[in-house]
Amino acid sequence: MFHSEMMQNHDRREPLPSEVKLFLLQFEPALNLSFYLFRQPQ
């Protein structure tokens, strides 16, 4: 019960949970690098 209330309050405060933001920030450079390498002619 307490956890669901916490999640609702969190959703009202910001659109994305901080954990998701950290996850995306952690993997964005790797994704950009792989995309860049993938576009290079072999």
N, C-alpha and C positions, 0 to 999 in steps of 0.2 A: 504493500500500500504506500509506504513512504517512498519507495523507489519510483513508483509511477508518478507520484506528485513531483518528485525531483526532476524526472524527465520532462514533465509538462512545463515546469518552470523554466527548465533549460531551453526547451523548444521556443518558449515565448521570448527568451532573452536574445538568442541568436539563431539564425537559420541552420547553421551547421555546428554540431558538437566539436569541441576543441580537439577531441581525439581524431575525428575525421580530418580536421584541418591539418593536424600534425602528420597524419598518414599521407595525405596528398602532398604536403610540403616535402616529406621525406622521399617520395617516389617520383615527384615531378622532374627533377634533374635527370634521373635515370631514364625516364620515359622520353624526355626531350632528346637525350643523347642517342638512345636507340632509334628514335624516329629519324634523327639527323643522319646516323650511320646507314639506316635502311634506305634513305633517299639517295645516298651517294652511289654513283655507278661503280660496279665491281670491276 
